[in-house]
Amino acid sequence: MIRRHSVLAALAIAVVSLAGGTHAAFAADKVCKLEISGNDAMQYDKKELDVAADCTQVELTLTHAGKLPAAAMGHNWVLVKTADVTTVANAGMAAGLANNYLTPNDPHVIAATKVIGGGQTATVTFPTSKLTKGGDYTYLCTFPGHYVIMKGIFKFG
Ligand code: ZN
């Protein structure tokens, strides 16, 4: 009888899990929100972003606080391993604005927003399972020439 009860209990848990529906229903999921902005002077407002070790998802919102259009002063937010900054920036330059200055499906890109112009915002959400705690990461803008100034340190854990 004990055995049968535990089977029923397991079934009950499974039903509750299914009923929970969306991903956010799982208590273990912790979405950590970050904000950064870029301006018409080709600058981000932050030089470093930190994500705590217990975050399971990161939701990054980029705001373009300037007025210039994306074609003239576009900004995106792209997360890569620090060792990949030059590779991703050069490939992005060649890819053009139509591709948000990123090579489509570039395996070096961990997360990225689209390119935006003045007054616009863009958000990207990604799981921290893509990151290693204590890893060496950099975020950058891949609009041609911007990454020399528009980059910062990204820390996880
Ligand atoms: Zn930029």
Backbone and ligand atoms as CSV (ligand in chain L), in Angstrom:
chain,resi,resn,atom,element,x,y,z
A,1,MET,N,N,0.838,-1.228,0.000
A,1,MET,CA,C,0.000,0.000,0.000
A,1,MET,C,C,0.857,1.257,0.000
A,2,ILE,N,N,1.963,1.199,0.714
A,2,ILE,CA,C,2.837,2.379,0.772
A,2,ILE,C,C,3.349,2.738,-0.630
A,3,ARG,N,N,3.717,1.671,-1.330
A,3,ARG,CA,C,4.252,1.856,-2.673
A,3,ARG,C,C,3.215,2.526,-3.593
A,4,ARG,N,N,1.976,2.051,-3.472
A,4,ARG,CA,C,0.928,2.596,-4.331
A,4,ARG,C,C,0.685,4.075,-4.020
A,5,HIS,N,N,0.768,4.410,-2.763
A,5,HIS,CA,C,0.569,5.812,-2.386
A,5,HIS,C,C,1.636,6.713,-2.992
A,6,SER,N,N,2.877,6.228,-2.993
A,6,SER,CA,C,3.941,7.087,-3.527
A,6,SER,C,C,3.803,7.276,-5.031
A,7,VAL,N,N,3.267,6.260,-5.713
A,7,VAL,CA,C,3.024,6.410,-7.157
A,7,VAL,C,C,1.966,7.486,-7.389
A,8,LEU,N,N,0.914,7.437,-6.585
A,8,LEU,CA,C,-0.150,8.441,-6.714
A,8,LEU,C,C,0.395,9.838,-6.433
A,9,ALA,N,N,1.239,9.934,-5.437
A,9,ALA,CA,C,1.817,11.230,-5.089
A,9,ALA,C,C,2.655,11.770,-6.245
A,10,ALA,N,N,3.407,10.867,-6.884
A,10,ALA,CA,C,4.243,11.275,-8.007
A,10,ALA,C,C,3.374,11.769,-9.159
A,11,LEU,N,N,2.266,11.074,-9.391
A,11,LEU,CA,C,1.341,11.497,-10.452
A,11,LEU,C,C,0.770,12.882,-10.158
A,12,ALA,N,N,0.422,13.093,-8.895
A,12,ALA,CA,C,-0.160,14.377,-8.508
A,12,ALA,C,C,0.835,15.511,-8.767
A,13,ILE,N,N,2.090,15.263,-8.466
A,13,ILE,CA,C,3.124,16.287,-8.685
A,13,ILE,C,C,3.261,16.581,-10.180
A,14,ALA,N,N,3.216,15.507,-11.001
A,14,ALA,CA,C,3.343,15.676,-12.448
A,14,ALA,C,C,2.204,16.526,-12.990
A,15,VAL,N,N,1.006,16.281,-12.505
A,15,VAL,CA,C,-0.163,17.047,-12.965
A,15,VAL,C,C,-0.010,18.514,-12.591
A,16,VAL,N,N,0.450,18.781,-11.386
A,16,VAL,CA,C,0.641,20.163,-10.935
A,16,VAL,C,C,1.689,20.849,-11.809
A,17,SER,N,N,2.743,20.137,-12.136
A,17,SER,CA,C,3.797,20.719,-12.960
A,17,SER,C,C,3.267,21.096,-14.333
A,18,LEU,N,N,2.459,20.207,-14.919
A,18,LEU,CA,C,1.887,20.486,-16.236
A,18,LEU,C,C,0.954,21.684,-16.179
A,19,ALA,N,N,0.162,21.742,-15.106
A,19,ALA,CA,C,-0.795,22.830,-14.966
A,19,ALA,C,C,-0.089,24.168,-14.789
A,20,GLY,N,N,1.140,24.113,-14.297
A,20,GLY,CA,C,1.906,25.333,-14.072
A,20,GLY,C,C,2.135,26.108,-15.347
A,21,GLY,N,N,2.182,25.417,-16.463
A,21,GLY,CA,C,2.236,26.086,-17.757
A,21,GLY,C,C,3.542,26.766,-18.074
A,22,THR,N,N,3.571,28.073,-18.067
A,22,THR,CA,C,4.714,28.840,-18.556
A,22,THR,C,C,5.978,28.598,-17.736
A,23,HIS,N,N,7.058,28.869,-18.368
A,23,HIS,CA,C,8.377,28.697,-17.792
A,23,HIS,C,C,8.537,29.439,-16.468
A,24,ALA,N,N,7.931,30.604,-16.376
A,24,ALA,CA,C,8.081,31.454,-15.199
A,24,ALA,C,C,7.465,30.825,-13.951
A,25,ALA,N,N,6.650,29.783,-14.140
A,25,ALA,CA,C,5.977,29.170,-13.005
A,25,ALA,C,C,6.938,28.389,-12.112
A,26,PHE,N,N,8.109,28.034,-12.638
A,26,PHE,CA,C,9.053,27.256,-11.853
A,26,PHE,C,C,9.774,28.146,-10.835
A,27,ALA,N,N,9.671,27.741,-9.595
A,27,ALA,CA,C,10.218,28.564,-8.516
A,27,ALA,C,C,11.725,28.724,-8.631
A,28,ALA,N,N,12.392,27.750,-9.252
A,28,ALA,CA,C,13.846,27.789,-9.342
A,28,ALA,C,C,14.343,28.810,-10.368
A,29,ASP,N,N,13.415,29.321,-11.189
A,29,ASP,CA,C,13.814,30.260,-12.236
A,29,ASP,C,C,13.910,31.673,-11.669
A,30,LYS,N,N,15.070,32.290,-11.814
A,30,LYS,CA,C,15.214,33.665,-11.338
A,30,LYS,C,C,15.683,34.554,-12.478
A,31,VAL,N,N,14.792,35.442,-12.914
A,31,VAL,CA,C,15.115,36.355,-14.006
A,31,VAL,C,C,15.720,37.629,-13.429
A,32,CYS,N,N,16.931,37.952,-13.834
A,32,CYS,CA,C,17.595,39.155,-13.345
A,32,CYS,C,C,17.632,40.197,-14.454
A,33,LYS,N,N,17.172,41.388,-14.124
A,33,LYS,CA,C,17.034,42.435,-15.141
A,33,LYS,C,C,18.208,43.412,-15.106
A,34,LEU,N,N,18.690,43.730,-16.286
A,34,LEU,CA,C,19.775,44.698,-16.439
A,34,LEU,C,C,19.320,45.788,-17.394
A,35,GLU,N,N,19.840,46.999,-17.166
A,35,GLU,CA,C,19.530,48.097,-18.083
A,35,GLU,C,C,20.804,48.825,-18.448
A,36,ILE,N,N,20.882,49.227,-19.704
A,36,ILE,CA,C,22.028,50.011,-20.159
A,36,ILE,C,C,21.519,50.929,-21.260
A,37,SER,N,N,22.171,52.082,-21.409
A,37,SER,CA,C,21.763,52.946,-22.512
A,37,SER,C,C,22.967,53.411,-23.305
A,38,GLY,N,N,22.707,53.745,-24.553
A,38,GLY,CA,C,23.717,54.316,-25.430
A,38,GLY,C,C,23.268,55.710,-25.840
A,39,ASN,N,N,24.200,56.546,-26.313
A,39,ASN,CA,C,23.825,57.913,-26.666
A,39,ASN,C,C,24.400,58.324,-28.029
A,40,ASP,N,N,24.148,59.564,-28.406
A,40,ASP,CA,C,24.630,60.062,-29.703
A,40,ASP,C,C,26.131,60.342,-29.703
A,41,ALA,N,N,26.757,60.252,-28.535
A,41,ALA,CA,C,28.204,60.458,-28.437
A,41,ALA,C,C,28.953,59.127,-28.461
A,42,MET,N,N,28.241,58.067,-28.903
A,42,MET,CA,C,28.872,56.749,-29.064
A,42,MET,C,C,29.377,56.185,-27.731
A,43,GLN,N,N,28.538,56.302,-26.707
A,43,GLN,CA,C,28.932,55.800,-25.383
A,43,GLN,C,C,27.797,55.000,-24.751
A,44,TYR,N,N,28.182,53.957,-24.038
A,44,TYR,CA,C,27.249,53.302,-23.112
A,44,TYR,C,C,27.320,54.079,-21.795
A,45,ASP,N,N,26.268,53.990,-20.987
A,45,ASP,CA,C,26.297,54.663,-19.688
A,45,ASP,C,C,26.899,53.785,-18.589
A,46,LYS,N,N,27.244,52.525,-18.922
A,46,LYS,CA,C,27.851,51.639,-17.913
A,46,LYS,C,C,29.076,50.956,-18.487
A,47,LYS,N,N,30.084,50.817,-17.678
A,47,LYS,CA,C,31.311,50.148,-18.099
A,47,LYS,C,C,31.391,48.715,-17.586
A,48,GLU,N,N,30.432,48.356,-16.746
A,48,GLU,CA,C,30.413,47.000,-16.207
A,48,GLU,C,C,28.987,46.614,-15.844
A,49,LEU,N,N,28.658,45.341,-16.078
A,49,LEU,CA,C,27.357,44.796,-15.682
A,49,LEU,C,C,27.620,43.522,-14.890
A,50,ASP,N,N,26.893,43.359,-13.803
A,50,ASP,CA,C,27.086,42.183,-12.950
A,50,ASP,C,C,25.793,41.395,-12.815
A,51,VAL,N,N,25.928,40.085,-12.929
A,51,VAL,CA,C,24.793,39.187,-12.746
A,51,VAL,C,C,25.130,38.226,-11.609
A,52,ALA,N,N,24.251,38.152,-10.617
A,52,ALA,CA,C,24.495,37.293,-9.456
A,52,ALA,C,C,24.455,35.811,-9.848
A,53,ALA,N,N,25.147,35.018,-9.076
A,53,ALA,CA,C,25.301,33.582,-9.369
A,53,ALA,C,C,23.979,32.813,-9.378
A,54,ASP,N,N,22.979,33.313,-8.647
A,54,ASP,CA,C,21.712,32.566,-8.576
A,54,ASP,C,C,20.708,32.951,-9.664
A,55,CYS,N,N,21.095,33.849,-10.561
A,55,CYS,CA,C,20.199,34.215,-11.675
A,55,CYS,C,C,20.205,33.085,-12.700
A,56,THR,N,N,19.021,32.681,-13.144
A,56,THR,CA,C,18.950,31.639,-14.176
A,56,THR,C,C,18.703,32.236,-15.555
A,57,GLN,N,N,18.108,33.427,-15.577
A,57,GLN,CA,C,17.861,34.124,-16.839
A,57,GLN,C,C,18.297,35.576,-16.675
A,58,VAL,N,N,18.762,36.152,-17.772
A,58,VAL,CA,C,19.106,37.573,-17.784
A,58,VAL,C,C,18.207,38.266,-18.797
A,59,GLU,N,N,17.605,39.356,-18.358
A,59,GLU,CA,C,16.791,40.166,-19.261
A,59,GLU,C,C,17.447,41.536,-19.363
A,60,LEU,N,N,18.069,41.788,-20.502
A,60,LEU,CA,C,18.829,43.023,-20.700
A,60,LEU,C,C,18.040,43.968,-21.599
A,61,THR,N,N,17.846,45.189,-21.130
A,61,THR,CA,C,17.165,46.188,-21.952
A,61,THR,C,C,18.141,47.303,-22.310
A,62,LEU,N,N,18.267,47.520,-23.605
A,62,LEU,CA,C,19.108,48.593,-24.134
A,62,LEU,C,C,18.208,49.743,-24.555
A,63,THR,N,N,18.556,50.940,-24.109
A,63,THR,CA,C,17.835,52.146,-24.514
A,63,THR,C,C,18.796,53.056,-25.275
A,64,HIS,N,N,18.324,53.596,-26.382
A,64,HIS,CA,C,19.130,54.593,-27.097
A,64,HIS,C,C,18.611,55.960,-26.669
A,65,ALA,N,N,19.397,56.637,-25.848
A,65,ALA,CA,C,18.964,57.903,-25.265
A,65,ALA,C,C,19.175,59.086,-26.205
A,66,GLY,N,N,19.754,58.828,-27.365
A,66,GLY,CA,C,20.031,59.914,-28.309
A,66,GLY,C,C,18.888,60.182,-29.265
A,67,LYS,N,N,19.208,60.900,-30.354
A,67,LYS,CA,C,18.187,61.259,-31.344
A,67,LYS,C,C,18.543,60.791,-32.747
A,68,LEU,N,N,19.778,60.423,-32.972
A,68,LEU,CA,C,20.225,60.036,-34.313
A,68,LEU,C,C,19.643,58.683,-34.723
A,69,PRO,N,N,19.369,58.522,-36.028
A,69,PRO,CA,C,18.801,57.253,-36.508
A,69,PRO,C,C,19.807,56.105,-36.473
A,70,ALA,N,N,19.289,54.893,-36.561
A,70,ALA,CA,C,20.131,53.687,-36.487
A,70,ALA,C,C,21.194,53.659,-37.581
A,71,ALA,N,N,20.868,54.204,-38.747
A,71,ALA,CA,C,21.824,54.168,-39.852
A,71,ALA,C,C,23.057,55.044,-39.584
A,72,ALA,N,N,22.869,56.084,-38.758
A,72,ALA,CA,C,23.975,57.006,-38.482
A,72,ALA,C,C,24.681,56.713,-37.162
A,73,MET,N,N,23.900,56.372,-36.148
A,73,MET,CA,C,24.455,56.162,-34.795
A,73,MET,C,C,23.718,55.011,-34.128
A,74,GLY,N,N,23.660,53.880,-34.830
A,74,GLY,CA,C,22.944,52.737,-34.281
A,74,GLY,C,C,23.725,52.077,-33.161
A,75,HIS,N,N,22.992,51.505,-32.224
A,75,HIS,CA,C,23.627,50.750,-31.126
A,75,HIS,C,C,22.917,49.411,-30.941
A,76,ASN,N,N,23.705,48.421,-30.606
A,76,ASN,CA,C,23.153,47.167,-30.129
A,76,ASN,C,C,23.924,46.779,-28.872
A,77,TRP,N,N,23.568,45.654,-28.307
A,77,TRP,CA,C,24.276,45.130,-27.123
A,77,TRP,C,C,24.535,43.676,-27.410
A,78,VAL,N,N,25.806,43.338,-27.491
A,78,VAL,CA,C,26.204,41.990,-27.888
A,78,VAL,C,C,27.143,41.424,-26.826
A,79,LEU,N,N,26.822,40.229,-26.349
A,79,LEU,CA,C,27.634,39.594,-25.312
A,79,LEU,C,C,28.489,38.479,-25.918
A,80,VAL,N,N,29.783,38.556,-25.652
A,80,VAL,CA,C,30.722,37.550,-26.183
A,80,VAL,C,C,31.784,37.243,-25.123
A,81,LYS,N,N,32.561,36.189,-25.368
A,81,LYS,CA,C,33.756,35.975,-24.556
A,81,LYS,C,C,34.734,37.085,-24.943
A,82,THR,N,N,35.459,37.593,-23.974
A,82,THR,CA,C,36.371,38.706,-24.237
A,82,THR,C,C,37.342,38.389,-25.374
A,83,ALA,N,N,37.757,37.151,-25.466
A,83,ALA,CA,C,38.693,36.740,-26.522
A,83,ALA,C,C,38.079,36.847,-27.921
A,84,ASP,N,N,36.745,36.922,-28.002
A,84,ASP,CA,C,36.064,36.938,-29.302
A,84,ASP,C,C,35.642,38.335,-29.760
A,85,VAL,N,N,35.960,39.368,-28.994
A,85,VAL,CA,C,35.486,40.729,-29.297
A,85,VAL,C,C,35.850,41.161,-30.720
A,86,THR,N,N,37.110,41.066,-31.084
A,86,THR,CA,C,37.560,41.549,-32.395
A,86,THR,C,C,36.949,40.729,-33.528
A,87,THR,N,N,36.899,39.426,-33.339
A,87,THR,CA,C,36.316,38.533,-34.351
A,87,THR,C,C,34.863,38.904,-34.626
A,88,VAL,N,N,34.082,39.058,-33.562
A,88,VAL,CA,C,32.651,39.352,-33.715
A,88,VAL,C,C,32.446,40.760,-34.275
A,89,ALA,N,N,33.243,41.718,-33.832
A,89,ALA,CA,C,33.096,43.094,-34.319
A,89,ALA,C,C,33.429,43.184,-35.811
A,90,ASN,N,N,34.480,42.523,-36.235
A,90,ASN,CA,C,34.870,42.562,-37.656
A,90,ASN,C,C,33.847,41.845,-38.533
A,91,ALA,N,N,33.380,40.698,-38.087
A,91,ALA,CA,C,32.369,39.960,-38.847
A,91,ALA,C,C,31.073,40.761,-38.913
A,92,GLY,N,N,30.734,41.439,-37.821
A,92,GLY,CA,C,29.515,42.233,-37.770
A,92,GLY,C,C,29.553,43.407,-38.731
A,93,MET,N,N,30.689,44.035,-38.823
A,93,MET,CA,C,30.847,45.167,-39.733
A,93,MET,C,C,30.526,44.732,-41.161
A,94,ALA,N,N,31.023,43.574,-41.542
A,94,ALA,CA,C,30.800,43.052,-42.893
A,94,ALA,C,C,29.344,42.633,-43.106
A,95,ALA,N,N,28.669,42.249,-42.040
A,95,ALA,CA,C,27.292,41.739,-42.156
A,95,ALA,C,C,26.282,42.837,-42.454
A,96,GLY,N,N,26.577,44.070,-42.034
A,96,GLY,CA,C,25.708,45.200,-42.356
A,96,GLY,C,C,24.520,45.391,-41.437
A,97,LEU,N,N,23.896,46.557,-41.593
A,97,LEU,CA,C,22.768,46.937,-40.735
A,97,LEU,C,C,21.581,45.977,-40.878
A,98,ALA,N,N,21.366,45.460,-42.095
A,98,ALA,CA,C,20.234,44.544,-42.315
A,98,ALA,C,C,20.341,43.304,-41.433
A,99,ASN,N,N,21.561,42.958,-41.043
A,99,ASN,CA,C,21.793,41.817,-40.151
A,99,ASN,C,C,22.115,42.266,-38.730
A,100,ASN,N,N,21.801,43.527,-38.417
A,100,ASN,CA,C,22.096,44.078,-37.085
A,100,ASN,C,C,23.590,44.040,-36.774
A,101,TYR,N,N,24.385,44.159,-37.830
A,101,TYR,CA,C,25.848,44.131,-37.697
A,101,TYR,C,C,26.360,42.900,-36.945
A,102,LEU,N,N,25.747,41.768,-37.275
A,102,LEU,CA,C,26.198,40.478,-36.730
A,102,LEU,C,C,26.096,39.431,-37.833
A,103,THR,N,N,27.055,38.553,-37.888
A,103,THR,CA,C,26.934,37.423,-38.798
A,103,THR,C,C,25.774,36.551,-38.318
A,104,PRO,N,N,24.814,36.235,-39.195
A,104,PRO,CA,C,23.688,35.395,-38.747
A,104,PRO,C,C,24.183,34.087,-38.112
A,105,ASN,N,N,23.609,33.784,-36.956
A,105,ASN,CA,C,23.941,32.545,-36.221
A,105,ASN,C,C,25.423,32.430,-35.863
A,106,ASP,N,N,26.066,33.545,-35.646
A,106,ASP,CA,C,27.475,33.524,-35.237
A,106,ASP,C,C,27.624,32.760,-33.913
A,107,PRO,N,N,28.361,31.662,-33.913
A,107,PRO,CA,C,28.474,30.857,-32.684
A,107,PRO,C,C,29.229,31.577,-31.553
A,108,HIS,N,N,29.931,32.657,-31.901
A,108,HIS,CA,C,30.654,33.413,-30.870
A,108,HIS,C,C,29.728,34.319,-30.057
A,109,VAL,N,N,28.539,34.570,-30.584
A,109,VAL,CA,C,27.611,35.496,-29.918
A,109,VAL,C,C,26.781,34.748,-28.884
A,110,ILE,N,N,26.885,35.171,-27.631
A,110,ILE,CA,C,26.139,34.533,-26.544
A,110,ILE,C,C,24.725,35.096,-26.481
A,111,ALA,N,N,24.594,36.410,-26.660
A,111,ALA,CA,C,23.291,37.076,-26.656
A,111,ALA,C,C,23.446,38.414,-27.368
A,112,ALA,N,N,22.359,38.890,-27.975
A,112,ALA,CA,C,22.437,40.169,-28.687
A,112,ALA,C,C,21.064,40.785,-28.873
A,113,THR,N,N,20.997,42.116,-28.788
A,113,THR,CA,C,19.779,42.828,-29.184
A,113,THR,C,C,19.934,43.218,-30.651
A,114,LYS,N,N,18.854,43.690,-31.237
A,114,LYS,CA,C,18.938,44.263,-32.579
A,114,LYS,C,C,19.585,45.654,-32.466
A,115,VAL,N,N,19.889,46.236,-33.610
A,115,VAL,CA,C,20.430,47.599,-33.646
A,115,VAL,C,C,19.259,48.587,-33.582
A,116,ILE,N,N,19.388,49.578,-32.712
A,116,ILE,CA,C,18.316,50.571,-32.562
A,116,ILE,C,C,18.856,51.980,-32.748
A,117,GLY,N,N,17.940,52.908,-33.039
A,117,GLY,CA,C,18.281,54.316,-33.171
A,117,GLY,C,C,17.739,55.117,-32.001
A,118,GLY,N,N,17.934,56.426,-32.049
A,118,GLY,CA,C,17.523,57.322,-30.966
A,118,GLY,C,C,16.067,57.143,-30.561
A,119,GLY,N,N,15.822,57.074,-29.253
A,119,GLY,CA,C,14.465,56.961,-28.723
A,119,GLY,C,C,13.918,55.554,-28.673
A,120,GLN,N,N,14.675,54.592,-29.183
A,120,GLN,CA,C,14.176,53.219,-29.211
A,120,GLN,C,C,14.770,52.374,-28.080
A,121,THR,N,N,14.111,51.244,-27.806
A,121,THR,CA,C,14.636,50.283,-26.842
A,121,THR,C,C,14.599,48.891,-27.463
A,122,ALA,N,N,15.429,48.025,-26.951
A,122,ALA,CA,C,15.456,46.633,-27.393
A,122,ALA,C,C,15.807,45.766,-26.194
A,123,THR,N,N,15.189,44.600,-26.131
A,123,THR,CA,C,15.421,43.698,-25.000
A,123,THR,C,C,15.837,42.325,-25.502
A,124,VAL,N,N,16.747,41.713,-24.773
A,124,VAL,CA,C,17.118,40.329,-25.065
A,124,VAL,C,C,17.108,39.551,-23.752
A,125,THR,N,N,16.589,38.334,-23.800
A,125,THR,CA,C,16.582,37.452,-22.631
A,125,THR,C,C,17.357,36.190,-22.985
A,126,PHE,N,N,18.226,35.792,-22.083
A,126,PHE,CA,C,19.006,34.575,-22.345
A,126,PHE,C,C,19.286,33.849,-21.027
A,127,PRO,N,N,19.480,32.523,-21.107
A,127,PRO,CA,C,19.734,31.747,-19.890
A,127,PRO,C,C,21.198,31.836,-19.458
A,128,THR,N,N,21.416,31.871,-18.162
A,128,THR,CA,C,22.795,31.914,-17.668
A,128,THR,C,C,23.491,30.567,-17.837
A,129,SER,N,N,22.739,29.556,-18.280
A,129,SER,CA,C,23.377,28.260,-18.581
A,129,SER,C,C,24.360,28.406,-19.744
A,130,LYS,N,N,24.256,29.522,-20.481
A,130,LYS,CA,C,25.203,29.780,-21.573
A,130,LYS,C,C,26.523,30.354,-21.052
A,131,LEU,N,N,26.558,30.674,-19.754
A,131,LEU,CA,C,27.729,31.327,-19.167
A,131,LEU,C,C,28.438,30.417,-18.166
A,132,THR,N,N,29.715,30.705,-17.969
A,132,THR,CA,C,30.484,30.031,-16.932
A,132,THR,C,C,30.706,31.029,-15.802
A,133,LYS,N,N,30.460,30.592,-14.577
A,133,LYS,CA,C,30.682,31.498,-13.440
A,133,LYS,C,C,32.138,31.922,-13.378
A,134,GLY,N,N,32.328,33.235,-13.260
A,134,GLY,CA,C,33.692,33.756,-13.204
A,134,GLY,C,C,34.358,33.860,-14.564
A,135,GLY,N,N,33.623,33.599,-15.636
A,135,GLY,CA,C,34.180,33.665,-16.986
A,135,GLY,C,C,34.500,35.103,-17.405
A,136,ASP,N,N,35.303,35.214,-18.455
A,136,ASP,CA,C,35.753,36.528,-18.924
A,136,ASP,C,C,34.892,36.959,-20.112
A,137,TYR,N,N,33.903,37.798,-19.841
A,137,TYR,CA,C,32.952,38.218,-20.880
A,137,TYR,C,C,32.986,39.733,-21.088
A,138,THR,N,N,32.680,40.107,-22.324
A,138,THR,CA,C,32.625,41.521,-22.686
A,138,THR,C,C,31.351,41.768,-23.489
A,139,TYR,N,N,30.714,42.922,-23.246
A,139,TYR,CA,C,29.604,43.336,-24.119
A,139,TYR,C,C,30.086,44.489,-24.978
A,140,LEU,N,N,29.532,44.546,-26.172
A,140,LEU,CA,C,29.972,45.575,-27.109
A,140,LEU,C,C,28.847,45.960,-28.056
A,141,CYS,N,N,29.041,47.094,-28.723
A,141,CYS,CA,C,28.177,47.507,-29.823
A,141,CYS,C,C,28.940,47.181,-31.098
A,142,THR,N,N,28.275,46.456,-32.025
A,142,THR,CA,C,28.976,46.038,-33.245
A,142,THR,C,C,28.727,46.975,-34.430
A,143,PHE,N,N,28.079,48.117,-34.207
A,143,PHE,CA,C,28.002,49.127,-35.268
A,143,PHE,C,C,29.451,49.473,-35.633
A,144,PRO,N,N,29.735,49.590,-36.963
A,144,PRO,CA,C,31.134,49.778,-37.376
A,144,PRO,C,C,31.883,50.869,-36.605
A,145,GLY,N,N,32.985,50.468,-36.001
A,145,GLY,CA,C,33.857,51.402,-35.289
A,145,GLY,C,C,33.488,51.655,-33.836
A,146,HIS,N,N,32.269,51.292,-33.447
A,146,HIS,CA,C,31.824,51.646,-32.094
A,146,HIS,C,C,32.491,50.852,-30.979
A,147,TYR,N,N,32.825,49.606,-31.246
A,147,TYR,CA,C,33.255,48.729,-30.147
A,147,TYR,C,C,34.542,49.184,-29.473
A,148,VAL,N,N,35.321,50.001,-30.177
A,148,VAL,CA,C,36.558,50.497,-29.577
A,148,VAL,C,C,36.243,51.270,-28.286
A,149,ILE,N,N,35.117,51.990,-28.323
A,149,ILE,CA,C,34.698,52.756,-27.137
A,149,ILE,C,C,33.526,52.071,-26.439
A,150,MET,N,N,32.595,51.564,-27.249
A,150,MET,CA,C,31.369,51.002,-26.677
A,150,MET,C,C,31.551,49.537,-26.312
A,151,LYS,N,N,32.154,49.326,-25.149
A,151,LYS,CA,C,32.276,47.978,-24.629
A,151,LYS,C,C,32.413,48.039,-23.114
A,152,GLY,N,N,32.151,46.915,-22.484
A,152,GLY,CA,C,32.241,46.871,-21.030
A,152,GLY,C,C,32.433,45.450,-20.553
A,153,ILE,N,N,32.665,45.340,-19.268
A,153,ILE,CA,C,32.913,44.020,-18.655
A,153,ILE,C,C,31.595,43.443,-18.146
A,154,PHE,N,N,31.397,42.157,-18.437
A,154,PHE,CA,C,30.201,41.466,-17.973
A,154,PHE,C,C,30.618,40.363,-17.015
A,155,LYS,N,N,30.094,40.440,-15.788
A,155,LYS,CA,C,30.476,39.450,-14.774
A,155,LYS,C,C,29.284,38.607,-14.353
A,156,PHE,N,N,29.524,37.318,-14.258
A,156,PHE,CA,C,28.499,36.389,-13.783
A,156,PHE,C,C,29.060,35.548,-12.647
A,157,GLY,N,N,28.337,35.555,-11.541
A,157,GLY,CA,C,28.757,34.726,-10.411
A,157,GLY,C,C,29.685,35.441,-9.449
L,1,ZN,ZN,ZN,26.896,51.810,-31.197
